[in-house]
């Protein structure tokens, strides 16, 4: 091969499963040292050391091409990042510490090895700030598109925050802002050129598409809130505020009343909605995949929580409503306290 020629591209069909496993094992091996890993990739199971008096947390998420991501807009590195981030968010919602990941990846045989390498680069970039180590998993050929399943294990030194602990009289609050992921998805679906023609700047597009392709899990925020007094129930916003708050209400046997004008929406989302003729409020309430933390707390503790979270993590916490009866109902109201009908967020198997 001449020096000026690009290196030969190798498909997984040529490399084979064993070759791919050796490649993954080699790239991840250096990350296992000092991570509580006695045996990592290469045996029937990983062997892990859980700190004394800690509870073990376990979560898993399945991402399927065409349902959770589209290869035309999400790079392999984006897919790897998101596959881990959605699991990090679950551990964050419990107030836990993420530790070890098991990664199952199925891709077509003609997939280039470089694409799998890039997938793990994105996954490792999401893992590194939190000290998460890949300790095993599985690989398979896929007759169609990409399928990714990540199982994430974490630990908790105290009492995990649950969805079932909301109390009548609690305030409802969210970290950060909502709607950016839904706005980013819409921009990607209609095409970035069309979105620019509508008046959105490159910076605005980068903000909203980045929120969709590479969401940030609120791990530090979850750890702080999980240890703070006054926090009762907590979960992450993955399927949309309307759907996720309904989960809290059902599990806690309570209802909720949410003021639409209090829901925090980033300026880039507002600008995108105006430019593209959409409703930023609907993105924020129904869009999903923002991975902010949704919580209920004692009204007497909320000022301390708002100030303390900002000081500890530089993240905002916004009161958007309150917990009340009747059990199971979530009511959204306008600035005049009049009910406003809002559709539910994302749900699989809905026709």
Secondary structure, 3 states (H helix, E strand, C coil): CCCCCCCCCCEHHHHCHHHHHHHHHHHHHCCCCCCCEEECCCCCCCEECCCCCCEEEEEEEEEEECCCECCCCCCHHHHHHHHHHHHHHHHHHCCCEEEEEEEEEEECCCCEHHHHHHHHHHHHHHHHCCCCEEEEEEEEECCCCCEEEEEEEEEECCCCCEHHHCCCCCEEEEECCCCHHHHHHHHHHHCHHHHHHCCCCHHHHHHHHHHHHCCCCCHHHHHHHHHCCCEEEEEECCCCHHHHHHHHHHHHCCEEEEEHHHCCCCHHHHHHHHHHCCCHHHHHHHCCCCCCEEEEECHHHHHHHHHHHHHHHCCCEEEEEEEECCCCCEEEECCCCCECCCCCCCCCCCC
